[in-house]
Amino acid sequence: MTRPRPERQTDRPGGTPASNTVPIRDLGVIGDRRSAAVLDRMGRILWYCPCRFDGPSLLAGLLDPDGGEWRVEVEGARPGPRRYLDGSGMLETTLEHDAGRVTLLDWMTSGPDAPVGVLLREIGPSPVPVRLVLHPRPDYGRHAAQLSRSGEAVMIEQMALHGSHPLRIEGDAAVMELPAGEAGWMLLSDGPLPPPDRAAIDGWRENSLAYWKTFDEAVDYQGVFKTEIDEALRAIRLCTHEESSGTVAAVTTSLPEVPEGPRNWDYRYVWLRDAGMIVSALLRLCKSDGEGERYLRFICRSTGTSEHYPMAVFTDLDSQTAPPETELPLAGWNGARPVRIGNGAADQLQLDAFANVALAAKLLYREGKQDERAHWDVVQDICNFLTGCWQEPDHGIWEEGERLHYTSGKVVAACALESAAAYGDADEAKRWGDAAREIRDWVAAHCLTPEGAYAVHAGSDEVDVTAALFPVWDYCAADTPEMIATMTALERDWSPDGKLYWRRLQEADGRAEGVFVAAGFWVAQYWVMRGELERAREIIEAGIAQGNDLGLFSEEADPRTGEMLGNIPQAFAHAGLIGAVIDLNRALEARKSNG
């Protein structure tokens, strides 16, 4: 059943924002590495896709005030502090009240010793009554849920809702009331579940905490920004689908890059472009190469998903081509429309996306703990493809509609071919090396601005912040005349303060968006390579400040207001932070050891 789009919402009584006007900075995320739920500082779950990240939502209040939500009603409450519990993906939220505090613990069962697909809400003893209301709206809010009784449980189609106190159905919502002074819980299961008791829930919680602790134990880092590194790893892991090992770009869709739209995209898919940076982050921080290798393995399973290229530039969690783009009749976050599911850019030619897979493989061979050339057949196919098509215009790293000779795509293709040549046979080394030299000659002849900087594309007078990565990719030294000219132009034209950076877009004004959070971390890596470590540290700190109190980044941030923009949590930005901090820490340690 399709519902008419409601009018733009005002705040609810008592000053609580309408669900689809909640600031992105106020959002927190819980998950079980299958799916995730997004909630605000008042404990309202406003986004939840049962079973998997890219599946249809049950709760979409984040994108429409009638899209479904699970709220905790405490008359007179206001938001208090919140934190993740013991390094896990389990979120504790405090509501302040004149009579005292109300504590919520939201989590999803995780690990081999807990049931699969259970979302739990625990409420500590409250000084005042608490009312919990689950208002489901399946399939992105496109039809009303069918609620029915099954013993003490409420069935929401095939899903089972249980509570510590009696549940009742009120219209199309399920309600539980908790008297003052009593603790309680509600849980929602993907399928039928026998009524649990308190002991069972306590056991699941401890098992889930133990599961998350195994990730902490796999990390070997004690350097600068240790807390922020831990937060970034948690965010990446909250975006990672355990069964397939794919990491989605974010767990949400259609949170806008420009206030009030229309640049609103579905990021619940796995991008090739992210592979290099995420694999690098996992390999450089973890004691074993398991997580990084599994992610690369997922990427390499995507062969055959494109009719024209080695693979689609992003896929769903089954390593299949992502669904086509569809617009939903929802009001949008803060009125930003259209609201989209699916993504239409999957079969673009993006040289950087394919090249990043080869670079990720190089990192596995160089940084990993295994000697074998994992997924070498895929690397060979990609390098042969790049050798034959690098001369073609592509859609670039920002997935532009217009195909041009984007410099960053040529540069990273050359770096990928050179890195793979070191592991290939004599014939491969020659062919790929020759192609890389041809690319370098072409870039030198066609991709410099009149100022001598690397142009965003051949023939352009403008630069883009992706060029800060050229030394990181080993394309050139950080202090070449071209790089110095590029960084001068970037700071002059594409940075509001020398620490945060806009991206340069072909089809829109990049300065109309927020600053691109990952870009600042790329620039920090550049200054580490130049030896200006204090400058790099200041840029990293400025980037960290764009996150929220839980250490979560969205894709962008408004440099004037601090408002977070775009989907959350942005795995790419978190991986960028890790890369910059590790480079800084290694440089600081080298400086210390050298006196």
Disulfide bonds with the S-S distance in Angstrom:
none
